[in-house]
């Protein structure tokens, strides 16, 4: 349980997610990773997608694109892997590729 969970990305602010143990088991079995970003990084991703792609994401959607962009720059690029970022409404299969932002 995450007591006092706080973020402006309301869709991610879930103190006790349904199926949390199942998600953690799948994450461990798949060798996946979890990422956490500050509200400032999420907001920068939201603003960057709006500016460069003309898409105004929800804050939780911007967290997914921030994660995807981070993975492209680090883990996936180093491993030559393909990947997807799970978003609560589906799977983000691309980030804002014209992005200039950081991690």
C-alpha positions in Angstrom: 0.0 0.0 0.0 1.3 3.5 -0.9 0.1 5.8 1.8 -0.2 9.5 0.9 0.4 8.8 -2.8 0.8 12.2 -4.5 1.1 13.1 -8.2 -0.8 15.4 -10.6 -1.1 12.3 -12.8 -4.3 11.2 -11.1 -4.7 8.0 -13.1 -1.4 6.8 -11.6 -2.3 7.8 -8.0 -3.6 4.4 -6.8 -2.6 3.6 -3.2 -3.7 0.0 -3.5 -4.0 -1.2 -7.1 -6.2 -4.1 -8.0 -4.2 -7.1 -8.9 -0.9 -5.6 -7.6 0.6 -9.0 -6.7 -0.3 -10.3 -10.1 1.3 -7.3 -11.9 4.5 -7.7 -9.7 4.6 -11.5 -10.5 4.4 -10.8 -14.2 7.0 -8.1 -14.0 9.4 -10.4 -12.2 8.8 -13.3 -14.6 9.2 -11.2 -17.7 12.4 -9.5 -16.5 10.6 -6.2 -16.9 11.4 -2.9 -15.2 9.5 -0.2 -13.4 10.2 3.5 -13.7 9.2 6.5 -11.7 9.3 10.1 -12.9 8.7 13.4 -11.1 5.7 15.5 -11.9 8.1 17.9 -13.6 9.3 15.2 -16.0 5.7 14.1 -16.7 4.7 17.7 -17.3 7.7 18.2 -19.7 6.6 15.1 -21.6 3.0 16.4 -21.8 4.2 19.9 -23.1 6.7 18.4 -25.5 4.1 16.1 -27.1 1.7 19.0 -27.4 4.3 21.3 -29.0 5.9 18.8 -31.3 3.1 16.4 -32.2 -0.1 18.5 -31.6 -1.3 15.9 -29.1 -2.5 17.0 -25.7 -2.0 13.9 -23.4 -3.4 13.3 -20.0 -0.8 13.4 -17.3 -0.8 9.6 -17.0 -0.5 9.3 -20.7 2.5 11.7 -20.6 4.1 9.4 -17.9 3.9 6.6 -20.4 5.6 8.6 -23.2 8.2 9.8 -20.7 8.9 6.2 -19.8 9.0 5.1 -23.4 11.4 7.9 -24.3 13.6 7.0 -21.4 13.7 3.4 -22.4 14.5 4.2 -26.0 17.5 6.3 -24.7 18.8 3.7 -22.3 17.8 0.1 -21.9 16.2 -0.7 -25.3 18.8 1.2 -27.3 21.6 -0.6 -25.5 20.0 -4.0 -25.9 18.7 -3.5 -29.5 15.3 -4.6 -28.1 11.8 -3.8 -29.0 9.4 -2.8 -26.4 6.0 -1.3 -25.3 4.9 0.7 -22.4 1.8 -0.3 -20.6 -0.7 2.5 -20.1 -3.9 1.9 -18.2 -6.0 2.4 -21.3 -3.9 0.3 -23.6 -0.4 0.1 -24.9 1.7 3.0 -26.1 3.7 1.8 -29.0 5.5 5.0 -29.8 6.7 8.1 -28.0 6.9 11.7 -29.3 9.9 11.1 -31.5 10.6 14.7 -32.3 11.1 15.3 -28.6 13.9 17.4 -27.4 13.4 16.7 -23.7 15.5 14.8 -21.2 14.8 11.8 -19.1 
